[in-house]
Amino acid sequence: MNPKEEIDLLRKELEEAGYKYYVLDAPELTDYEYDMKMVRLRELEAAHPEYQSSLSPSVRVGGQALDSFEKVTHEVPMQSINDVFSFEELRDFDRRVRELVPDVEYVLEMKIDGLSVALEYVNGLLVRGVTRGDGIVGENVTENIKTIGAIPLRIQNAPERLVVRGEIYMPRSVFDAINTKRDELGQAPLANPRNAAAGSIRQLDPKIAASRRLSALIFNIQSATGISFEKHDESLRYLSSLGFKVNPVVGVYETIEEAYDAIQRMGEERQKFDYETDGAVLKVNDLAARELLGTTTKAPRWAAAYKYPPEEKETQLEAIEINVGRTGVLTPYAVMKPVRLAGTSVSKATLHNRDFIAEKDIRVGDTVLVRKAGEIIPEIIRVIKDKRPDGTEPFVMPKYCPACGEEVEENAEDAAVRCVNPLCPAQTVRNLMHFASRDAMDVEGLGEAMAERLYEAGVVRDVADLYDLTEKILVEKVGLGKKTSENLLAALEASKNRGLSRLLFAFGIRHIGQKAAKVLATQFRSMNGLMEAPRDAISSVRDVGEIMADSFLAWRENPKTEQILARMRDAGICMDALEEQRDIRFEGKVFVLTGTLPTMSRKEASDLIESYGGKTSSSVSKKTDYVLAGEDAGSKLTKAQSLGITIISEEDFLAMLQ
């Protein structure tokens, strides 16, 4: 067999194996057999570049990294679907539909919690994959799309041109496996499958997307040449025949009561699926009826998304433990018997402070009802009192710090219990972690595990000690390998040039967050200027005020502060402002950001707003000037509309900067 024949055979075998594995969930090859065939194919393609193909299964492992994503305007707008939260709202939707379509038939599908994309095929070949973005303009993520095994690179017997819409998601099993691995490596876990999928598909390096093992379910034909259908479920069967993994239709119903009963059954069974779902989508099945019903500017009138309430489960509280934060505050948290909530295994939940515990009368041994606030943060809703075992005792905060053994101080005003020992190891380790975090000095490789090793080895007691580290110290006293030591030292060297605002934030001065650090750096331009500035000059700076000024002065007057600053100056740390305020066109304007923006993160947008003198807020009020809204904007957008506040898209925002 010559090389071309072997390449063609391997491609065919791998395509068939991938279809059976990713689409039919019926694998025939073992993972090892599949991997060996893929290795052989890549070897042959490398040796014979004349046979390279953009449709080869080898592209699934990821190609060259990109510099940025191209913007693409959708031929057919990718609208969102209006949410409903009760049977009454669902009945209202049905009533509005029946005013125009008396004999309506509904099709019911699961609502996949992922990232919506449009896939374009020309003569059966995948030519482009585009994110939803704001529904009008998305991003070309074709190279990342090609890494997803459930999305065919070519389809047989296809129309000349076909555009389909689907949802990319991270399977629960993959999400759990990745987080288990990240935990073993001492890395922060991925927050939830939806964010993980969205973050993976927007990686500029396709190899990263490939490593995340995403999947996809297709649920609509956006446009097609030469074919037409009368009903939606008919079009889905057609897509399935082409080789797409299609969102399974739960059923077709003639009454809203039947549909609601099915929605409730689906809600009870949704944990059985290997994908996250937060609701069910009800659609008019007849496509001509959809045309009659029409759409609004944002959503179709022929569909509704029933959102399930936050999942709540009972579990047992096994212990209440204490975390000592970098400011010395003792925060209690619950250790519970693991329970699965919103796609992840939950075994811990914050208990905030002593007042929270007392108000809910939470005791070790209790059966508690838990949920995830906003589908992300685990919280205890209440105690199931009739299941309380005998002999439980009310919880009392410790009198001594569990990290250093020193007596703690209580603050009646904010219910805080605080360790004030400046040498407390828990505070030192967390100070190191905060100092090295991405928004501060961004010292890659200096996470919790490394900070603990440095502290336990006795080589780091404050942040200035970091810049005294040498390869000899790291290898002989800490026990790091040569390469790890070199990488950490290189990261520390790079951190010396982060500038004044990030250095101020990195010090973890109480009440001085990123915003305050930026405005102080912009105003005073150097650490020397700040250290010599009178209190009134600091408190009068926009967004600073009395409390922050007093907090900064307390830090500044601490004798240890000047010692640390002197050592850091000697180490070559930049203590001057790097930021330049270009203009202040947004001065006095308050922005609220909500939803997922097409091309930038909310932090990036917030940084831009602040660089032009504006302010960002986390809540909408009458003082809000603009709401910058992206995909999946929620209650903030609704409140802004009710208050008549100006709502802008990312495109509008960028136009304001031009």
BANUSE-445029 format. One record per residue (C-alpha): x, y, z. Coordinates in steps of 0.5 Angstrom, whole numbers, padded with zeros to 4 digits, always signed. Layout:
BEGIN
XYZ;...
//
This chain:
BEGIN
+0000+0000+0000;+0003+0007-0002;+0003+0013+0003;-0003+0016-0001;-0007+0010+0000;-0006+0009+0007;-0007+0016+0009;-0014+0015+0005;-0015+0009+0009;-0013+0012+0016;-0018+0018+0015;-0024+0014+0013;-0023+0009+0019;-0022+0015+0024;-0028+0019+0021;-0032+0013+0022;-0030+0012+0029;-0031+0019+0031;-0038+0019+0028;-0039+0012+0032;-0036+0015+0038;-0038+0022+0038;-0045+0022+0035;-0048+0015+0036;-0044+0014+0043;-0043+0007+0040;-0035+0007+0040;-0032+0001+0036;-0025+0002+0037;-0021+0003+0044;-0018+0010+0046;-0011+0006+0045;-0013+0004+0038;-0016+0010+0036;-0010+0014+0038;-0005+0009+0035;-0008+0010+0028;-0008+0018+0029;-0001+0018+0031;+0001+0014+0024;-0004+0019+0020;+0000+0025+0023;+0007+0022+0021;+0005+0020+0014;+0002+0027+0013;+0008+0030+0016;+0012+0026+0011;+0008+0027+0005;+0006+0035+0006;+0003+0034-0001;-0003+0030+0001;-0005+0035+0007;-0012+0036+0008;-0016+0041+0012;-0021+0036+0012;-0017+0031+0015;-0019+0028+0022;-0012+0030+0024;-0014+0037+0025;-0018+0035+0031;-0012+0036+0035;-0011+0043+0034;-0007+0047+0029;-0003+0054+0029;-0005+0059+0034;-0009+0065+0032;-0007+0072+0033;-0015+0074+0034;-0022+0072+0032;-0025+0075+0025;-0031+0079+0026;-0037+0076+0022;-0044+0079+0021;-0049+0073+0021;-0053+0072+0015;-0059+0070+0019;-0059+0073+0026;-0058+0069+0032;-0064+0071+0037;-0065+0069+0044;-0071+0066+0047;-0075+0069+0052;-0075+0066+0059;-0081+0064+0063;-0081+0061+0070;-0088+0059+0071;-0094+0055+0068;-0098+0061+0068;-0093+0065+0064;-0092+0059+0060;-0100+0059+0059;-0100+0066+0057;-0095+0064+0052;-0099+0059+0049;-0105+0064+0049;-0101+0069+0045;-0100+0064+0040;-0107+0061+0039;-0109+0068+0038;-0106+0067+0031;-0105+0059+0031;-0111+0056+0034;-0109+0049+0032;-0102+0050+0034;-0097+0044+0035;-0091+0044+0040;-0084+0041+0040;-0080+0040+0046;-0073+0040+0047;-0068+0040+0052;-0064+0047+0053;-0057+0046+0053;-0053+0050+0057;-0047+0052+0053;-0044+0057+0047;-0049+0058+0041;-0045+0057+0034;-0047+0058+0027;-0044+0052+0022;-0043+0054+0015;-0042+0048+0010;-0041+0049+0002;-0042+0043-0002;-0042+0039+0004;-0035+0042+0007;-0035+0046+0014;-0032+0052+0012;-0034+0057+0018;-0036+0056+0025;-0038+0063+0028;-0040+0064+0035;-0047+0068+0037;-0044+0074+0040;-0049+0079+0040;-0054+0076+0035;-0052+0080+0030;-0044+0080+0030;-0040+0074+0032;-0033+0071+0032;-0030+0066+0027;-0028+0060+0031;-0027+0055+0025;-0020+0052+0028;-0023+0051+0034;-0030+0048+0032;-0026+0043+0028;-0023+0040+0034;-0030+0038+0036;-0031+0031+0034;-0039+0031+0034;-0038+0037+0029;-0037+0033+0022;-0032+0036+0017;-0036+0034+0011;-0043+0031+0010;-0045+0027+0005;-0051+0028+0000;-0051+0036+0003;-0055+0042+0000;-0050+0046-0004;-0050+0051+0002;-0053+0050+0009;-0052+0054+0015;-0054+0050+0022;-0054+0053+0029;-0052+0049+0035;-0050+0049+0042;-0043+0047+0044;-0042+0044+0051;-0037+0041+0056;-0040+0034+0058;-0040+0033+0065;-0036+0027+0065;-0030+0031+0062;-0031+0037+0066;-0031+0033+0073;-0025+0029+0070;-0021+0036+0068;-0023+0039+0075;-0020+0032+0078;-0014+0033+0075;-0013+0041+0076;-0014+0039+0084;-0008+0034+0083;-0004+0040+0080;-0006+0045+0085;-0010+0049+0080;-0016+0053+0081;-0022+0049+0079;-0026+0051+0073;-0033+0054+0075;-0038+0051+0071;-0039+0047+0064;-0042+0053+0061;-0036+0058+0062;-0031+0052+0061;-0034+0051+0054;-0034+0058+0052;-0027+0060+0055;-0025+0054+0051;-0028+0056+0044;-0025+0063+0045;-0018+0060+0046;-0013+0063+0041;-0009+0056+0041;-0014+0051+0038;-0009+0046+0041;-0012+0048+0048;-0019+0047+0045;-0018+0040+0043;-0015+0038+0050;-0022+0040+0053;-0026+0035+0049;-0032+0039+0048;-0038+0036+0044;-0044+0040+0041;-0052+0039+0039;-0055+0042+0033;-0062+0044+0034;-0064+0049+0028;-0063+0050+0020;-0061+0057+0019;-0061+0057+0012;-0061+0052+0006;-0061+0052-0001;-0065+0047-0005;-0069+0044+0001;-0075+0046+0005;-0079+0043+0011;-0086+0044+0013;-0084+0042+0021;-0078+0043+0025;-0078+0036+0028;-0078+0034+0020;-0072+0038+0019;-0068+0035+0025;-0069+0028+0023;-0066+0031+0016;-0060+0034+0020;-0059+0027+0024;-0059+0023+0017;-0053+0028+0015;-0049+0026+0021;-0050+0031+0026;-0051+0030+0033;-0058+0033+0034;-0061+0036+0040;-0066+0030+0042;-0074+0032+0041;-0077+0030+0047;-0084+0030+0044;-0089+0033+0040;-0095+0036+0044;-0102+0039+0042;-0104+0042+0049;-0100+0046+0053;-0102+0042+0059;-0098+0036+0056;-0092+0040+0054;-0092+0042+0062;-0092+0035+0064;-0086+0033+0060;-0082+0039+0062;-0083+0037+0069;-0081+0030+0068;-0075+0033+0064;-0073+0037+0070;-0073+0031+0075;-0069+0027+0070;-0064+0032+0068;-0058+0030+0072;-0058+0023+0068;-0056+0027+0062;-0048+0028+0060;-0049+0036+0059;-0052+0041+0063;-0059+0044+0062;-0062+0049+0066;-0069+0049+0062;-0073+0046+0056;-0075+0050+0050;-0082+0050+0047;-0083+0051+0040;-0088+0052+0035;-0087+0046+0030;-0090+0048+0024;-0085+0053+0020;-0091+0057+0016;-0094+0058+0023;-0087+0061+0025;-0087+0066+0020;-0094+0068+0021;-0092+0069+0029;-0086+0073+0027;-0081+0076+0032;-0079+0082+0036;-0072+0085+0035;-0069+0080+0040;-0073+0074+0040;-0078+0070+0036;-0085+0070+0038;-0086+0062+0037;-0081+0060+0042;-0081+0060+0050;-0075+0057+0054;-0078+0055+0061;-0072+0056+0066;-0072+0051+0072;-0071+0054+0079;-0064+0053+0082;-0063+0046+0084;-0064+0044+0092;-0062+0038+0095;-0061+0036+0102;-0054+0033+0105;-0051+0033+0112;-0046+0038+0115;-0040+0034+0117;-0036+0040+0120;-0035+0047+0121;-0028+0049+0119;-0025+0056+0119;-0021+0059+0114;-0016+0065+0116;-0016+0070+0110;-0010+0075+0108;-0013+0080+0112;-0014+0076+0118;-0021+0075+0118;-0023+0068+0120;-0029+0066+0116;-0033+0059+0117;-0035+0054+0112;-0039+0048+0112;-0036+0041+0110;-0042+0037+0108;-0043+0030+0105;-0042+0031+0098;-0048+0032+0093;-0048+0034+0086;-0051+0041+0084;-0052+0044+0078;-0047+0040+0075;-0041+0039+0080;-0040+0036+0086;-0041+0040+0092;-0038+0039+0099;-0036+0046+0102;-0040+0052+0103;-0038+0059+0106;-0042+0061+0112;-0040+0068+0112;-0039+0070+0119;-0042+0068+0126;-0048+0072+0125;-0050+0068+0119;-0049+0061+0123;-0053+0064+0129;-0059+0067+0125;-0060+0060+0121;-0058+0056+0128;-0053+0052+0124;-0050+0046+0128;-0045+0040+0126;-0049+0034+0125;-0055+0038+0122;-0059+0036+0115;-0058+0042+0111;-0062+0044+0104;-0056+0047+0099;-0056+0050+0093;-0052+0054+0088;-0053+0062+0088;-0053+0064+0081;-0052+0057+0079;-0044+0058+0082;-0043+0059+0089;-0046+0054+0094;-0050+0056+0100;-0054+0053+0105;-0061+0056+0105;-0064+0053+0111;-0063+0047+0117;-0068+0041+0116;-0070+0042+0124;-0074+0036+0124;-0068+0032+0122;-0063+0035+0127;-0060+0029+0131;-0060+0029+0139;-0054+0032+0142;-0052+0038+0137;-0049+0044+0140;-0049+0051+0138;-0043+0053+0134;-0038+0058+0137;-0033+0062+0134;-0026+0060+0136;-0022+0064+0141;-0015+0063+0138;-0013+0063+0131;-0013+0056+0128;-0007+0058+0124;-0002+0061+0129;-0005+0060+0136;-0006+0067+0138;-0012+0070+0141;-0017+0073+0136;-0021+0080+0136;-0028+0081+0135;-0031+0087+0132;-0039+0088+0134;-0040+0092+0128;-0038+0088+0122;-0039+0081+0126;-0032+0080+0124;-0027+0076+0128;-0020+0077+0126;-0013+0075+0128;-0008+0081+0128;-0002+0077+0129;+0002+0080+0123;+0007+0073+0123;+0001+0069+0122;+0003+0064+0117;-0004+0063+0114;-0004+0071+0113;+0003+0070+0110;+0001+0065+0105;-0005+0068+0103;-0001+0075+0102;+0004+0071+0098;-0002+0068+0093;-0005+0075+0093;+0001+0079+0091;+0003+0074+0086;-0004+0073+0083;-0006+0075+0076;-0009+0082+0077;-0003+0084+0082;+0004+0082+0080;+0002+0076+0076;+0008+0071+0078;+0006+0065+0074;+0008+0059+0078;+0007+0062+0085;+0000+0059+0087;-0002+0056+0094;+0002+0050+0093;+0008+0054+0092;+0007+0059+0097;+0006+0054+0102;+0013+0051+0100;+0017+0057+0100;+0014+0059+0107;+0015+0052+0110;+0022+0052+0108;+0023+0058+0112;+0026+0062+0106;+0020+0067+0105;+0016+0071+0110;+0014+0077+0107;+0013+0079+0099;+0020+0083+0099;+0023+0076+0101;+0021+0073+0094;+0026+0078+0090;+0032+0075+0095;+0031+0068+0092;+0036+0064+0088;+0037+0058+0084;+0041+0055+0090;+0036+0057+0095;+0030+0054+0091;+0034+0047+0089;+0037+0046+0096;+0032+0049+0101;+0026+0048+0098;+0027+0042+0094;+0025+0045+0087;+0028+0042+0081;+0032+0046+0076;+0027+0048+0071;+0022+0050+0076;+0027+0054+0080;+0029+0058+0073;+0022+0059+0071;+0020+0062+0078;+0026+0066+0078;+0024+0069+0071;+0017+0070+0073;+0019+0074+0079;+0024+0078+0074;+0018+0079+0069;+0014+0082+0075;+0019+0087+0077;+0016+0092+0071;+0008+0091+0073;+0008+0099+0075;+0005+0102+0081;-0002+0101+0081;-0001+0093+0080;+0004+0094+0086;-0001+0098+0090;-0006+0093+0089;-0001+0087+0090;+0000+0089+0097;-0007+0088+0099;-0008+0094+0103;-0015+0094+0107;-0020+0097+0102;-0015+0099+0097;-0018+0095+0091;-0016+0095+0083;-0020+0101+0082;-0017+0105+0088;-0010+0103+0086;-0011+0105+0079;-0013+0112+0081;-0008+0113+0086;-0003+0111+0081;-0005+0116+0076;-0006+0122+0081;+0001+0121+0085;+0005+0118+0079;+0010+0115+0084;+0011+0111+0091;+0015+0117+0093;+0009+0121+0092;+0004+0117+0095;+0009+0116+0101;+0009+0124+0102;+0002+0126+0100;-0002+0129+0106;-0008+0125+0108;-0013+0131+0105;-0009+0130+0098;-0011+0123+0098;-0018+0123+0101;-0020+0128+0096;-0018+0124+0090;-0024+0121+0086;-0026+0114+0088;-0022+0114+0094;-0025+0118+0100;-0024+0118+0108;-0024+0110+0109;-0019+0108+0104;-0015+0114+0106;-0014+0112+0113;-0013+0105+0111;-0007+0107+0106;-0004+0112+0112;-0005+0106+0117;-0001+0101+0112;+0004+0107+0110;+0006+0109+0118;+0007+0101+0119;+0015+0101+0120;+0015+0094+0117;+0012+0098+0110;+0018+0102+0109;+0023+0096+0110;+0019+0092+0105;+0019+0098+0100;+0027+0099+0101;+0028+0092+0100;+0024+0092+0094;+0027+0099+0091;+0034+0095+0092;+0031+0089+0088;+0029+0094+0082;+0022+0094+0083;+0018+0099+0078;+0015+0104+0083;+0012+0109+0078;+0006+0109+0074;+0006+0106+0067;-0002+0108+0066;-0003+0114+0062;-0010+0117+0062;-0011+0119+0054;-0017+0123+0056;-0023+0123+0060;-0029+0123+0056;-0033+0118+0061;-0032+0123+0067;-0038+0123+0071;-0041+0117+0067;-0043+0110+0071;-0043+0104+0067;-0046+0097+0069;-0044+0091+0065;-0048+0085+0064;-0048+0079+0060;-0042+0076+0055;-0039+0081+0050;-0037+0078+0043;-0030+0080+0043;-0028+0082+0050;-0028+0080+0057;-0032+0085+0062;-0026+0086+0066;-0023+0089+0059;-0029+0093+0058;-0029+0096+0065;-0021+0097+0064;-0023+0101+0058;-0028+0105+0061;-0024+0107+0067;-0018+0109+0063;-0023+0114+0060;-0025+0117+0067;-0031+0113+0067;-0034+0109+0073;-0037+0102+0073;-0042+0099+0078;-0045+0092+0079;-0052+0094+0080;-0057+0098+0076;-0060+0105+0079;-0062+0112+0077;-0055+0114+0077;-0053+0109+0072;-0052+0112+0065;-0051+0106+0061;-0052+0099+0061;-0047+0095+0056;-0050+0089+0055;-0048+0082+0052;-0051+0075+0050;-0055+0072+0056;-0056+0079+0059;-0061+0078+0065;-0064+0082+0071;-0060+0088+0070;-0062+0089+0063;-0069+0088+0065;-0068+0093+0070;-0065+0098+0066;-0071+0098+0061;-0076+0099+0066;-0072+0105+0068;-0071+0108+0061;-0063+0108+0062;-0059+0108+0055;-0057+0101+0053;-0051+0100+0049;-0048+0094+0045;-0041+0092+0045;-0041+0095+0038;-0044+0102+0040;-0039+0102+0046;-0033+0101+0041;-0036+0107+0037;-0036+0111+0043;-0029+0110+0043;-0027+0112+0036;
//
